[in-house]
Amino acid sequence: MKKTLVIIFFLPVSLICDSQILNAYAKVTGINGASTTLTVSNVNEASHTFSVGGQVIVMQMQDDVIGTNTTNISSFGNVSSIANAGIYEIKTISSRSPATGTPTTITFSSGLVNSFNVGTNSSVQIITFRDLGSNYTTTANILGLAWDGNVGGVVAIQVANTLTLNHSILADGIGFIGGSKSNNNTGSICTATNTALYISNSANLGSKGQGIYLSTSIGFTNGRGKILNGGGGGGDHNAGGGGGANFSSGGQGGNGYNSGATTCTLYPTGGLGGLGLSSYITSSRIFMGGAGGGAQQNNSNGTSGGNGGGIILLKANTVLTNSTCSSAIKISANGISASNTTGGGNDGAGGGGAGGSIILQVNNYSNTSACPLTINSNGGNGGSVTNGTPHAGGGGGGQGVIIFSGSQPTLNLTSATNSGSPGLDNSGGSSSGTSGGGISNGGIFSSSSGPLPVELIYFNATAEKTCNNVVWKSAIEVNFKHYELESCEDGVSFNKIATVNSIGNLTSINNYNYLDINYFKPFTYYRLKIVDVDNSFSYSSIISVEYGKNTKSQIIVFPNPASDELYLSLISPDQKEGTIVFRDLLGRSIFQQKINCSLGIENIYINTTDFASGTYIININYNDAKSENIKVIINNMK
C-alpha cells in the first residue's frame, strides 16, 4: 500500500528529470512545556507530508554558541558553549493541527528527550524521516531541499529491508550558505588596520559564511573573523575568503593584493578558516558543513564562498547496487568549491564550503565490482585568481564526517572525507591561502551505538496497590545495550534501581515495564538512562508518581490514526483478565483476543493491513464486568 503511493507519485518525476526530493521540512518556532507539541512555520510539504503515525527528525541546526566571544579580536566566533547545536532525535507524530492543509502545530506521542532552543541566535527544524517501505529501488537521484536559513539541508530516509541504489543520494552543497563577495571598493593596500578588521558591518569587505551560530547582528556580517564553522570574509585589498569547517577546520584565505610580484605577507587580510568541530561530533550530534567566506573585490571580478555540504540520515538493513549501472553510484555530502575569479580576474576569490555529515545505520552492504558505491563528505576547494598578478585565492573547505554502524565496509565500496585545497593567487600557480585542516579521511569512523538514537515513544508510571508500575516503549534499538531505571524523592538526586536489557528489535515496538516496590511518599520521580554498547548514554525526561493518586487503569494506543499496525498497552492495577474486541461502527467484531493483566500490564499487537479505512471502537471487557472503550481511526489506502 505505501509502496504503491510512492511509485505513483515519483515515476512521473523521474521521467521528467533525474532527481527527486523525498522529505518535508518545517521550522520550529515554539515548544510547549511538556515538550510534546511544536509550533511550526516555513512548512514545506511539496515532496512529502507530516502525517500522523509518521516519524520525524527534530534537529537543532544552530544555537547561541559564541557567548561573549563577540569583540573585534581574532578569537571572535570561538565556541563559548556548544549548547544544543547539532543535537537531534527521532519522534513519532500523534496529531497535527489543522489535520488538512498546512500544519501550524505538530504533536508527538511522547515528549522530547533533549532540550532544544528556539530562542535568539538559534534555529530548530523538523524533517520527515521518510519510510520507503520494506524494500525500495531508486528511480532517480535522491536530493534534499537546500538550506534557506530556516529549513532544508537534510535527507532522511529509511527502508526496513533492502535499499537498491540505481541512482545516487546527494546532499552536496545544500548546507550552510556561502558568504557573499564584497561591494566594489578600492581600500588601502597591505596595512595593519585592515588585518585587524575581524568583524564589521561594511559591505566593502567580504561577508562571513554561515555556520552553527545564527547571527542576528549586522555588525558581525563582514570581516576576516570566522563565525564558528563558517569561514571569514576577505578584507582590503582583494583578499580571499576563509574556508568553511565541519569535522576539520577550514583554510585561511589568501593574503591580498600588494601591488607587486607577491601577496601581502606583512599584513594579510584573508578570511580566517572556520572552526573545526571534531571534539563535539558524536553519532547524536552532527552538523551541516560550514560555508566559505566571500572575497573582497574592486573590479567586479571577485567570487562568493562555497556552500557547505548537507546531512544524510540513512537507515536500512541492506544497501546494494546492481550488477550494472548507467552512472557512478554515490552517497555524498560534499562542500562546494568556490568559483574562480571572472573577467580580468584581478580580485579575490571565495573560500570553499566544508563537507557535511553522513549517518549510515546499515547492517549489510552488497555492491558489485561493476557498480561500486562511493561515499564522500569532502571539503570544497577555494576559488582561484585567473589574473597574472598575485591577488588572493580562497581557503580550502574542511572535511565532513561519515559515521558507519559497525566496521567501515570496503568491498566494492570507497569512502572519503578530504579537505579542500586553497585557490591559486594568480594564473602562475602560487598560493598564499591554506588547505582545510585534518588528516585525510580523519572524519570516517564507526559507532557501535547505532548510530541513530533510540526513539523512546512512551514513558510513564502508575501507583498501584503495593508498587509503582513503570512502563516505557521504544521504536528503534540497534546495537543498544540496556536501560538503567533511576528514582528519587526530590526530582534531583537520582539513584539506579534497576537495569533492564534491550530487546533489540529494529522494526517493531519494544515494550518494557518494571514494578517498583521501594517507592517514596508522597512522590516518586523516575528517569531512564539509555546506555549504548560503547557505554555512551543519554537520559529520558523525568516523570513523577504521587502515592495513591494514579490507581486507575490506562489504555495506551499507538499510533492513532493507524495504517498497517496498531499497538495497545493495557495498564490495570487490579490485575484483571478479560477480552479485547475490535468493532466497526456497525457493531461487527473484526478482531478479538483474550487479555491477562496479571503483572499490571498487557501489550497487544494488531495487524491492521487488511482493515478498511474508517473509525473503529475497541472494547476492553474485564471479567469483573467493568468495560472501557476507545476510538481508533484506520487510514489505509487500497
C-alpha positions as CSV (number, residue, x, y, z in Angstrom):
1,M,0.0,0.0,0.0
2,K,2.7,2.5,1.0
3,K,4.9,1.4,-1.9
4,T,2.1,1.9,-4.4
5,L,1.7,5.5,-3.3
6,V,5.5,6.1,-3.7
7,I,5.5,4.6,-7.2
8,I,2.6,6.6,-8.4
9,F,4.0,9.8,-7.0
10,F,7.5,9.5,-8.2
11,L,7.5,7.8,-11.5
12,P,6.3,10.9,-13.3
13,V,9.0,12.9,-11.7
14,S,11.7,10.5,-12.8
15,L,10.5,10.7,-16.3
16,I,10.8,14.5,-16.4
17,C,14.2,14.8,-14.6
18,D,16.8,12.7,-12.9
19,S,16.4,13.8,-9.3
20,Q,13.7,14.0,-6.6
21,I,13.3,15.3,-3.0
22,L,11.6,12.9,-0.6
23,N,11.3,14.9,2.6
24,A,9.0,17.5,4.2
25,Y,10.5,20.3,6.3
26,A,9.3,22.9,8.9
27,K,10.9,25.4,11.2
28,V,10.1,25.1,14.9
29,T,9.1,28.4,16.5
30,G,7.8,27.1,19.8
31,I,7.9,24.1,22.1
32,N,5.2,23.6,24.8
33,G,6.1,22.9,28.4
34,A,5.6,19.1,28.2
35,S,7.9,19.1,25.1
36,T,5.3,17.2,23.1
37,T,3.8,19.9,20.9
38,L,5.8,22.1,18.5
39,T,4.6,25.3,16.8
40,V,5.9,25.4,13.2
41,S,6.3,27.8,10.3
42,N,8.0,27.8,6.9
43,V,6.4,24.4,6.2
44,N,7.5,22.8,3.0
45,E,5.3,19.7,2.1
46,A,5.9,19.9,-1.6
47,S,7.5,16.4,-1.6
48,H,6.1,14.7,1.5
49,T,3.7,15.4,4.4
50,F,3.8,15.4,8.2
51,S,1.4,12.5,8.6
52,V,0.0,11.1,11.9
53,G,2.0,8.0,12.7
54,G,5.0,9.1,10.7
55,Q,8.4,9.7,12.1
56,V,10.3,13.0,12.0
57,I,13.8,14.1,12.9
58,V,14.0,17.0,15.3
59,M,17.3,18.8,14.8
60,Q,19.0,21.8,16.3
61,M,20.6,23.4,13.3
62,Q,22.1,26.5,15.0
63,D,22.4,27.7,18.6
64,D,23.8,30.6,20.6
65,V,27.2,29.1,20.9
66,I,29.6,32.1,20.8
67,G,28.6,33.6,24.1
68,T,30.8,36.6,24.9
69,N,33.2,36.0,22.0
70,T,31.9,38.9,20.1
71,T,34.6,41.5,20.2
72,N,36.8,42.6,17.3
73,I,39.7,40.2,18.0
74,S,41.0,37.1,16.3
75,S,39.1,34.8,18.7
76,F,35.8,36.2,17.5
77,G,33.5,33.3,16.7
78,N,35.1,30.7,19.0
79,V,32.8,28.3,20.9
80,S,31.8,29.5,24.3
81,S,29.4,26.6,24.9
82,I,28.3,24.2,22.2
83,A,24.8,24.3,23.9
84,N,22.3,22.2,21.9
85,A,23.8,22.8,18.4
86,G,23.7,19.6,16.3
87,I,21.6,17.6,18.7
88,Y,18.8,15.6,17.1
89,E,16.3,12.9,17.9
90,I,13.6,10.8,16.3
91,K,9.9,11.3,17.2
92,T,6.5,10.0,16.1
93,I,3.6,12.3,15.2
94,S,0.4,11.6,17.1
95,S,-1.5,14.6,15.8
96,R,-1.2,17.7,13.7
97,S,-3.3,20.9,13.5
98,P,-5.0,21.6,11.3
99,A,-5.5,18.0,10.1
100,T,-5.5,19.1,6.5
101,G,-3.7,22.0,4.8
102,T,-0.6,23.5,6.2
103,P,0.0,22.5,9.8
104,T,0.8,25.1,12.5
105,T,1.3,22.6,15.3
106,I,2.8,19.1,15.4
107,T,2.2,16.9,18.5
108,F,4.4,13.8,19.3
109,S,3.4,10.6,21.0
110,S,6.0,11.4,23.8
111,G,8.0,14.3,25.0
112,L,11.3,15.3,23.6
113,V,14.2,13.8,25.4
114,N,16.7,16.5,24.6
115,S,16.5,20.2,25.2
116,F,16.0,22.3,22.0
117,N,16.5,26.1,21.9
118,V,14.2,28.2,19.6
119,G,15.3,31.5,21.0
120,T,17.5,34.3,19.6
121,N,20.6,33.1,17.6
122,S,19.1,29.6,17.4
123,S,17.3,27.5,14.8
124,V,15.4,24.2,15.0
125,Q,13.7,22.3,12.3
126,I,11.8,19.0,11.8
127,I,12.3,16.8,8.8
128,T,10.2,13.8,7.9
129,F,12.1,10.5,8.4
130,R,10.7,9.2,5.1
131,D,9.7,5.5,5.3
132,L,10.1,4.0,1.8
133,G,8.6,0.6,2.8
134,S,10.0,-2.9,3.2
135,N,12.1,-2.7,0.0
136,Y,12.8,0.2,-2.3
137,T,14.6,0.6,-5.6
138,T,15.6,4.2,-6.6
139,T,14.0,5.6,-9.8
140,A,16.1,8.9,-9.7
141,N,18.8,10.6,-7.7
142,I,17.6,11.5,-4.2
143,L,18.3,15.1,-3.2
144,G,17.5,17.3,-0.2
145,L,15.9,20.7,-0.1
146,A,18.7,23.3,0.0
147,W,19.1,25.1,3.4
148,D,17.5,28.6,3.1
149,G,18.2,29.8,6.6
150,N,15.1,28.3,8.1
151,V,14.6,24.8,6.7
152,G,16.4,22.2,4.5
153,G,19.8,20.8,4.2
154,V,18.9,17.3,5.3
155,V,18.0,14.0,3.5
156,A,16.4,11.4,5.9
157,I,15.1,8.1,4.6
158,Q,14.6,4.6,6.0
159,V,13.9,1.2,4.4
160,A,13.1,-1.8,6.6
161,N,14.9,-4.4,4.4
162,T,16.8,-3.7,1.2
163,L,17.5,-0.3,-0.5
164,T,18.7,-0.9,-4.0
165,L,20.6,2.1,-5.4
166,N,20.4,2.5,-9.1
167,H,21.0,6.2,-8.5
168,S,22.8,8.4,-6.0
169,I,21.8,10.1,-2.8
170,L,23.2,13.6,-2.9
171,A,23.4,16.4,-0.3
172,D,26.3,18.3,-2.0
173,G,26.2,22.0,-1.3
174,I,22.8,22.0,0.4
175,G,24.2,23.0,3.8
176,F,25.1,26.4,5.2
177,I,25.2,29.3,2.6
178,G,28.4,30.8,1.4
179,G,29.3,34.4,2.3
180,S,28.8,37.0,-0.5
181,K,31.6,38.9,-2.2
182,S,32.1,42.5,-1.2
183,N,30.9,45.6,-3.0
184,N,33.4,47.1,-5.3
185,N,35.7,49.1,-3.1
186,T,39.3,50.2,-3.6
187,G,40.6,50.2,0.0
188,S,44.0,50.7,1.4
189,I,46.6,48.1,0.5
190,C,48.5,46.0,3.0
191,T,48.0,47.9,6.3
192,A,47.8,46.8,9.9
193,T,44.4,48.3,10.2
194,N,43.0,46.0,7.5
195,T,44.4,43.0,9.3
196,A,42.6,43.8,12.5
197,L,39.1,44.0,11.0
198,Y,37.6,40.7,12.2
199,I,34.0,42.0,12.5
200,S,32.4,44.8,10.5
201,N,29.1,45.9,9.1
202,S,30.7,47.2,5.9
203,A,29.7,45.5,2.7
204,N,33.1,46.8,1.3
205,L,34.5,43.7,3.0
206,G,33.7,40.1,2.1
207,S,30.9,38.6,4.3
208,K,31.3,35.5,6.5
209,G,30.0,32.1,5.6
210,Q,27.1,30.7,7.6
211,G,27.7,28.3,10.5
212,I,26.1,26.8,13.5
213,Y,25.6,30.2,15.2
214,L,22.5,32.1,13.9
215,S,23.9,35.7,13.6
216,T,21.3,38.4,14.0
217,S,23.7,41.3,14.4
218,I,24.6,43.2,11.2
219,G,27.9,44.2,13.0
220,F,29.1,40.5,12.6
221,T,28.3,40.2,8.9
222,N,31.6,41.1,7.3
223,G,35.3,41.0,8.2
224,R,38.0,38.4,8.5
225,G,36.8,36.6,11.6
226,K,35.3,33.1,11.4
227,I,31.8,32.6,12.7
228,L,32.1,29.2,14.3
229,N,32.4,26.8,11.4
230,G,31.7,29.5,8.8
231,G,34.7,31.0,7.1
232,G,35.6,34.7,7.4
233,G,35.3,37.2,4.6
234,G,38.3,38.7,2.7
235,G,39.5,42.1,3.7
236,D,41.0,45.1,1.8
237,H,42.6,44.7,-0.6
238,N,41.4,41.8,-2.8
239,A,41.9,39.1,0.0
240,G,40.4,35.6,-0.3
241,G,37.6,34.2,1.8
242,G,38.2,31.6,4.5
243,G,37.1,28.0,4.0
244,G,34.2,26.5,6.0
245,A,34.6,23.8,8.5
246,N,33.0,20.7,10.0
247,F,35.0,17.8,11.3
248,S,38.2,19.7,10.5
249,S,38.9,23.4,10.3
250,G,38.7,25.5,7.2
251,G,41.7,27.0,5.4
252,Q,42.7,30.7,5.6
253,G,42.0,32.9,2.6
254,G,44.9,34.3,0.5
255,N,46.7,37.3,1.8
256,G,45.5,40.0,-0.5
257,Y,46.9,42.3,-3.2
258,N,50.3,44.0,-2.7
259,S,50.9,46.0,-5.9
260,G,53.8,43.7,-6.8
261,A,55.0,40.2,-7.5
262,T,53.9,38.8,-4.2
263,T,50.8,39.0,-2.0
264,C,50.6,41.0,1.3
265,T,52.7,38.8,3.6
266,L,53.3,41.5,6.2
267,Y,49.6,42.4,6.9
268,P,47.5,39.5,5.5
269,T,43.8,40.1,5.3
270,G,42.5,36.8,4.1
271,G,39.4,35.4,5.9
272,L,40.1,33.1,8.8
273,G,39.1,29.5,8.3
274,G,36.0,28.1,10.1
275,L,36.4,26.3,13.4
276,G,36.8,22.5,13.4
277,L,34.1,20.7,15.4
278,S,35.6,17.2,15.7
279,S,35.6,17.4,19.6
280,Y,31.8,17.9,19.6
281,I,30.8,15.4,17.0
282,T,29.1,12.1,18.0
283,S,26.5,9.9,16.5
284,S,23.8,12.0,18.1
285,R,25.4,15.4,17.5
286,I,26.2,16.3,13.9
287,F,26.4,19.5,11.7
288,M,26.0,20.7,8.2
289,G,29.2,21.8,6.6
290,G,30.2,25.4,7.3
291,A,30.2,27.8,4.3
292,G,33.2,29.6,2.8
293,G,33.6,33.3,3.3
294,G,33.2,35.8,0.4
295,A,36.2,37.6,-1.2
296,Q,37.0,41.3,-1.4
297,Q,36.8,43.0,-4.8
298,N,37.1,46.3,-6.5
299,N,36.8,45.3,-10.2
300,S,33.6,43.2,-10.2
301,N,35.7,40.0,-10.7
302,G,35.6,38.5,-7.1
303,T,33.6,35.5,-6.1
304,S,31.5,34.4,-3.1
305,G,32.2,31.5,-0.8
306,G,31.0,27.9,-1.5
307,N,28.1,26.3,0.3
308,G,28.7,23.6,2.9
309,G,27.5,20.0,2.4
310,G,24.2,18.9,4.0
311,I,23.3,16.0,6.2
312,I,22.2,12.4,5.1
313,L,20.5,10.1,7.6
314,L,20.0,6.6,6.1
315,K,18.6,3.5,7.8
316,A,18.3,0.2,6.0
317,N,19.1,-3.5,6.7
318,T,20.9,-3.8,3.4
319,V,22.2,-1.3,0.8
320,L,23.0,-2.9,-2.6
321,T,23.9,-1.8,-6.1
322,N,23.0,-3.9,-9.2
323,S,25.5,-5.7,-11.4
324,T,25.2,-2.9,-14.0
325,C,24.7,0.8,-13.6
326,S,24.4,3.6,-16.1
327,S,26.4,6.0,-14.0
328,A,28.6,6.0,-10.8
329,I,26.6,5.5,-7.6
330,K,27.3,7.9,-4.8
331,I,26.2,8.8,-1.3
332,S,27.7,12.3,-0.9
333,A,27.5,15.4,1.2
334,N,30.4,17.4,-0.3
335,G,31.1,21.1,0.2
336,I,31.1,23.2,-2.9
337,S,34.2,24.7,-4.4
338,A,34.2,28.5,-4.7
339,S,34.2,29.9,-8.2
340,N,37.3,31.3,-9.8
341,T,37.5,35.0,-10.5
342,T,35.9,36.2,-13.6
343,G,36.6,38.8,-16.3
344,G,40.0,40.3,-15.8
345,G,40.4,38.1,-12.7
346,N,42.1,40.9,-10.7
347,D,40.1,40.4,-7.4
348,G,40.0,38.0,-4.6
349,A,38.2,34.6,-4.7
350,G,35.9,32.9,-2.1
351,G,36.6,30.1,0.3
352,G,35.4,26.5,-0.2
353,G,32.5,25.0,1.7
354,A,33.1,22.2,4.2
355,G,31.8,18.6,3.8
356,G,28.6,17.8,5.6
357,S,27.6,14.7,7.7
358,I,26.5,11.2,6.7
359,I,25.0,8.8,9.2
360,L,24.6,5.2,7.9
361,Q,22.6,2.8,10.0
362,V,23.1,-0.1,7.7
363,N,23.7,-3.8,8.6
364,N,24.9,-5.1,5.3
365,Y,26.4,-3.7,2.0
366,S,26.2,-5.7,-1.2
367,N,28.0,-3.8,-4.0
368,T,29.3,-5.3,-7.2
369,S,32.6,-4.6,-8.8
370,A,30.8,-3.5,-11.9
371,C,28.8,-1.0,-9.9
372,P,30.8,0.1,-6.8
373,L,29.5,2.5,-4.2
374,T,31.3,5.7,-3.3
375,I,30.6,7.6,-0.1
376,N,32.1,11.1,0.2
377,S,32.0,14.1,2.5
378,N,34.8,16.2,1.2
379,G,35.6,19.9,1.6
380,G,35.4,22.2,-1.5
381,N,38.4,24.0,-2.9
382,G,39.0,27.7,-2.6
383,G,38.4,29.8,-5.7
384,S,41.5,30.7,-7.8
385,V,42.5,34.1,-9.3
386,T,42.8,34.0,-13.1
387,N,44.9,37.2,-13.4
388,G,48.7,37.0,-13.9
389,T,49.3,39.4,-11.0
390,P,49.0,37.9,-7.5
391,H,45.8,38.8,-5.7
392,A,44.3,36.1,-3.4
393,G,42.7,32.7,-3.8
394,G,40.2,31.3,-1.2
395,G,40.9,28.9,1.6
396,G,40.0,25.2,1.3
397,G,36.9,23.8,3.0
398,G,37.3,21.4,5.9
399,Q,36.3,17.7,5.7
400,G,33.0,16.4,6.8
401,V,32.1,13.2,8.6
402,I,30.9,9.7,7.7
403,I,29.6,7.5,10.6
404,F,29.0,3.8,9.9
405,S,27.1,1.4,12.2
406,G,29.7,-1.3,12.7
407,S,33.0,-1.5,10.9
408,Q,33.8,0.5,7.8
409,P,32.8,-1.5,4.7
410,T,35.4,-1.8,2.0
411,L,34.2,-4.5,-0.5
412,N,33.4,-2.6,-3.7
413,L,32.9,0.5,-1.6
414,T,35.1,3.5,-1.2
415,S,34.6,6.3,1.4
416,A,36.5,9.5,1.8
417,T,36.5,12.7,3.8
418,N,39.2,15.0,2.3
419,S,39.8,18.7,2.9
420,G,39.7,21.2,0.1
421,S,42.7,22.8,-1.4
422,P,43.4,26.6,-1.4
423,G,42.8,28.6,-4.5
424,L,45.7,30.0,-6.6
425,D,46.6,33.6,-6.1
426,N,47.3,34.1,-9.8
427,S,47.4,32.2,-13.1
428,G,51.1,31.5,-12.5
429,G,50.2,28.9,-9.7
430,S,51.3,30.5,-6.4
431,S,49.0,30.3,-3.3
432,S,49.1,32.2,0.0
433,G,45.9,30.6,1.3
434,T,45.8,27.2,3.1
435,S,44.0,23.9,2.7
436,G,41.3,22.8,5.1
437,G,42.7,21.1,8.2
438,G,42.9,17.5,9.3
439,I,44.4,14.2,8.1
440,S,42.7,12.8,5.0
441,N,39.8,10.6,5.9
442,G,40.0,11.6,9.6
443,G,36.3,12.1,9.6
444,I,35.4,8.5,8.9
445,F,34.6,6.3,12.0
446,S,32.2,3.7,13.3
447,S,29.6,4.0,16.0
448,S,28.7,0.8,17.8
449,S,25.7,2.6,19.3
450,G,23.6,2.6,16.2
451,P,24.3,5.3,15.3
452,L,20.7,6.6,15.1
453,P,19.4,7.2,18.7
454,V,16.9,5.1,20.5
455,E,13.4,6.5,20.0
456,L,11.6,6.5,23.3
457,I,7.9,6.8,22.3
458,Y,6.3,6.4,25.7
459,F,7.5,6.7,29.4
460,N,5.0,6.7,32.3
461,A,4.3,5.3,35.7
462,T,1.2,4.5,37.8
463,A,0.7,4.0,41.5
464,E,-0.8,0.6,42.2
465,K,-1.8,-1.1,45.5
466,T,1.7,-2.3,46.5
467,C,4.1,-0.8,43.9
468,N,4.6,1.7,41.2
469,N,4.4,0.2,37.7
470,V,6.9,2.0,35.4
471,V,6.2,1.5,31.7
472,W,8.1,2.5,28.6
473,K,8.1,1.8,24.8
474,S,10.8,2.3,22.2
475,A,10.7,2.1,18.4
476,I,14.4,1.9,17.4
477,E,17.0,-0.3,19.1
478,V,20.2,-1.2,17.2
479,N,23.4,-2.2,18.9
480,F,21.9,-0.7,22.1
481,K,22.9,-2.1,25.5
482,H,20.4,-1.5,28.2
483,Y,18.2,0.9,30.2
484,E,19.0,1.9,33.8
485,L,15.9,3.0,35.7
486,E,16.6,5.6,38.3
487,S,14.4,7.1,41.0
488,C,14.5,9.6,43.8
489,E,12.1,11.5,46.1
490,D,13.2,15.1,45.3
491,G,13.5,15.1,41.5
492,V,17.2,15.8,41.7
493,S,19.3,13.1,43.5
494,F,18.6,10.1,41.3
495,N,19.9,6.5,42.1
496,K,19.8,3.4,39.9
497,I,17.1,0.9,41.0
498,A,17.2,-1.5,38.0
499,T,19.0,-2.5,34.9
500,V,16.7,-3.7,32.0
501,N,18.4,-5.3,29.0
502,S,17.5,-4.3,25.4
503,I,15.0,-6.4,23.5
504,G,16.8,-5.1,20.4
505,N,14.1,-5.1,17.7
506,L,14.7,-2.9,14.7
507,T,11.3,-3.0,13.0
508,S,8.7,-3.2,15.8
509,I,7.7,-1.5,19.1
510,N,9.6,-2.7,22.2
511,N,7.6,-2.8,25.4
512,Y,9.1,-2.7,28.9
513,N,7.9,-2.4,32.4
514,Y,9.3,-2.5,36.0
515,L,7.4,-3.0,39.3
516,D,9.0,-0.7,41.9
517,I,8.1,-1.8,45.5
518,N,10.6,0.6,47.1
519,Y,8.7,3.8,46.1
520,F,8.7,7.1,48.1
521,K,5.8,9.0,49.7
522,P,4.2,11.3,48.7
523,F,6.1,11.5,45.3
524,T,8.5,9.3,43.4
525,Y,10.4,10.7,40.5
526,Y,11.8,8.4,37.7
527,R,14.1,8.8,34.7
528,L,15.7,6.4,32.2
529,K,19.4,6.3,31.5
530,I,19.7,5.0,27.9
531,V,23.0,3.2,27.6
532,D,24.6,2.2,24.2
533,V,27.1,-0.7,23.7
534,D,30.0,1.7,23.8
535,N,28.7,2.9,27.2
536,S,27.8,6.4,25.9
537,F,24.3,7.4,27.3
538,S,21.5,9.8,27.3
539,Y,18.6,10.5,29.7
540,S,14.9,10.5,29.2
541,S,12.6,13.2,30.5
542,I,11.6,13.0,34.2
543,I,8.2,11.6,35.3
544,S,6.6,11.6,38.7
545,V,4.0,9.5,40.6
546,E,2.0,10.6,43.6
547,Y,1.2,7.8,46.1
548,G,-2.4,6.8,45.9
549,K,-3.3,9.2,43.1
550,N,-2.7,7.1,40.0
551,T,-4.6,3.9,40.7
552,K,-6.9,3.9,37.7
553,S,-6.5,1.8,34.6
554,Q,-4.9,3.2,31.4
555,I,-5.2,2.3,27.7
556,I,-2.3,3.4,25.5
557,V,-2.8,3.2,21.8
558,F,-0.1,3.9,19.2
559,P,-0.3,5.2,16.5
560,N,-3.8,6.7,16.2
561,P,-4.7,7.1,13.4
562,A,-3.0,3.8,12.3
563,S,-2.3,2.3,8.9
564,D,-0.6,-1.1,8.9
565,E,-0.2,-1.9,12.6
566,L,-1.6,-0.9,16.0
567,Y,-0.1,-1.3,19.4
568,L,-2.0,-1.3,22.7
569,S,-0.8,-1.3,26.3
570,L,-3.4,-2.0,28.9
571,I,-2.3,-0.9,32.4
572,S,-4.5,-2.3,35.1
573,P,-3.5,-2.0,38.7
574,D,-6.3,-4.6,39.7
575,Q,-4.7,-7.5,37.8
576,K,-7.8,-8.1,35.6
577,E,-8.5,-10.7,33.0
578,G,-10.8,-10.2,30.1
579,T,-11.2,-9.8,26.4
580,I,-10.4,-7.1,23.9
581,V,-12.9,-6.7,20.9
582,F,-12.2,-4.6,17.9
583,R,-15.6,-3.5,16.3
584,D,-16.6,-1.4,13.3
585,L,-19.3,1.3,13.7
586,L,-22.0,-1.3,12.8
587,G,-21.0,-3.2,15.9
588,R,-19.4,-6.1,14.0
589,S,-16.5,-7.8,15.7
590,I,-13.4,-7.9,13.3
591,F,-10.7,-8.8,15.9
592,Q,-10.9,-10.5,19.3
593,Q,-8.2,-11.5,21.8
594,K,-8.1,-12.6,25.5
595,I,-6.1,-10.4,27.9
596,N,-4.4,-11.1,31.2
597,C,-3.0,-8.1,33.2
598,S,-1.6,-10.4,35.9
599,L,1.5,-8.2,36.1
600,G,-0.5,-5.0,35.8
601,I,0.2,-4.6,32.1
602,E,-0.7,-6.3,28.8
603,N,0.8,-5.4,25.5
604,I,-1.1,-6.3,22.3
605,Y,-0.1,-6.0,18.6
606,I,-2.8,-5.9,15.9
607,N,-2.0,-6.1,12.2
608,T,-4.4,-3.7,10.6
609,T,-3.1,-4.1,7.0
610,D,-6.4,-5.6,5.7
611,F,-8.8,-3.3,7.7
612,A,-10.8,-0.9,5.7
613,S,-10.3,2.8,6.4
614,G,-12.7,4.2,8.9
615,T,-13.5,4.6,12.6
616,Y,-13.5,1.6,15.0
617,I,-14.3,1.1,18.7
618,I,-12.0,-1.0,20.9
619,N,-14.0,-2.6,23.8
620,I,-11.9,-3.7,26.8
621,N,-14.2,-6.1,28.7
622,Y,-12.9,-7.3,32.1
623,N,-14.2,-10.4,33.8
624,D,-15.4,-8.3,36.7
625,A,-18.0,-6.8,34.3
626,K,-16.1,-3.5,34.0
627,S,-15.5,-2.3,30.5
628,E,-13.6,0.5,28.8
629,N,-13.9,1.8,25.2
630,I,-11.5,3.8,23.0
631,K,-12.0,5.1,19.4
632,V,-9.4,4.3,16.8
633,I,-9.1,5.6,13.2
634,I,-7.6,3.4,10.4
635,N,-6.2,5.2,7.3
636,N,-5.5,2.5,4.7
637,M,-5.0,3.4,1.1
638,K,-6.1,0.4,-1.0
